[in-house]
């Protein structure tokens, strides 16, 4: 059997022991704090987790236009304008879907997230097992904390259909979790202890910690840093100053969009409004990012 290799992750720049134990240790520390002080489920912590997800999530897509321009030979102004127009079109379509058919928007976002997150684990491993990991990361909190996820989904859809989607998602998490444990075992057997420990840490977080905190551990601790490191490498021909300017500009525009979403979402309590805005904003930005990733993946296989 072949060995699993993960050559592109951000952890390559850190000492091996730090990469191996950083996420498990942080996860265990948060579980310990929650068990003894019970603060992880508080309103303020959930709001902070939602804000952290947004702040960590936006940067890793800020260089997508430059990456697309380089891959498709569209480095000129007209070419980049077309890419930006396509990006805005995809994002606008997702916003419209949230406004008109929020249930479909939520289901679409969940499916896209499962596929997108599964790509974090696909190097050298069976795609089916990688998909199980992405599926479990999205679905397991709905089984472990059904009331919390149902409340978030109901806020996103504006009706009780969100709770129904949450219940279905929770029921679907069982086979995905079993597949994820198979992945962890497979990784251990093939000398990839880092991936195995990271997956087990994320599963433990999803089972024990509140959903937003558990998701923040994976999203802020693994997914976003990995993709940000990839984006920085793929735009290595840009000067650091230009790269920084692009990241800051796109980050500011995205945050501005989030502020507008928060201000014009109607009569929603501030805490749930922040959480709702975070999910809708991230989903809006994820759709074009996901499409680009899919296109580039197909291009590389061709």
Secondary structure as the mmCIF struct_conf table of DSSP 4:
data_model
#
loop_
_struct_conf.conf_type_id
_struct_conf.id
_struct_conf.beg_label_comp_id
_struct_conf.beg_label_asym_id
_struct_conf.beg_label_seq_id
_struct_conf.end_label_comp_id
_struct_conf.end_label_asym_id
_struct_conf.end_label_seq_id
HELX_LH_PP_P HELX_LH_PP_P1 UNK A 2 UNK A 4
TURN_TY1_P TURN_TY1_P1 UNK A 7 UNK A 8
HELX_RH_3T_P HELX_RH_3T_P1 UNK A 10 UNK A 13
BEND BEND1 UNK A 14 UNK A 14
HELX_RH_AL_P HELX_RH_AL_P1 UNK A 16 UNK A 37
TURN_TY1_P TURN_TY1_P2 UNK A 40 UNK A 41
BEND BEND2 UNK A 42 UNK A 42
HELX_RH_AL_P HELX_RH_AL_P2 UNK A 43 UNK A 59
TURN_TY1_P TURN_TY1_P3 UNK A 60 UNK A 63
HELX_RH_AL_P HELX_RH_AL_P3 UNK A 64 UNK A 71
TURN_TY1_P TURN_TY1_P4 UNK A 72 UNK A 73
BEND BEND3 UNK A 76 UNK A 76
HELX_RH_AL_P HELX_RH_AL_P4 UNK A 77 UNK A 100
HELX_RH_AL_P HELX_RH_AL_P5 UNK A 102 UNK A 118
HELX_RH_3T_P HELX_RH_3T_P2 UNK A 119 UNK A 121
TURN_TY1_P TURN_TY1_P5 UNK A 123 UNK A 124
BEND BEND4 UNK A 125 UNK A 125
HELX_RH_AL_P HELX_RH_AL_P6 UNK A 127 UNK A 144
TURN_TY1_P TURN_TY1_P6 UNK A 145 UNK A 145
HELX_RH_AL_P HELX_RH_AL_P7 UNK A 146 UNK A 157
TURN_TY1_P TURN_TY1_P7 UNK A 158 UNK A 158
BEND BEND5 UNK A 159 UNK A 159
TURN_TY1_P TURN_TY1_P8 UNK A 160 UNK A 160
HELX_RH_AL_P HELX_RH_AL_P8 UNK A 161 UNK A 171
TURN_TY1_P TURN_TY1_P9 UNK A 172 UNK A 172
HELX_RH_AL_P HELX_RH_AL_P9 UNK A 173 UNK A 189
TURN_TY1_P TURN_TY1_P10 UNK A 190 UNK A 191
HELX_RH_AL_P HELX_RH_AL_P10 UNK A 193 UNK A 208
BEND BEND6 UNK A 209 UNK A 209
HELX_RH_AL_P HELX_RH_AL_P11 UNK A 211 UNK A 218
HELX_RH_PI_P HELX_RH_PI_P1 UNK A 219 UNK A 223
HELX_RH_AL_P HELX_RH_AL_P12 UNK A 224 UNK A 234
TURN_TY1_P TURN_TY1_P11 UNK A 235 UNK A 237
BEND BEND7 UNK A 238 UNK A 238
HELX_RH_AL_P HELX_RH_AL_P13 UNK A 240 UNK A 263
TURN_TY1_P TURN_TY1_P12 UNK A 264 UNK A 264
BEND BEND8 UNK A 265 UNK A 265
BEND BEND9 UNK A 267 UNK A 267
HELX_RH_AL_P HELX_RH_AL_P14 UNK A 270 UNK A 301
#
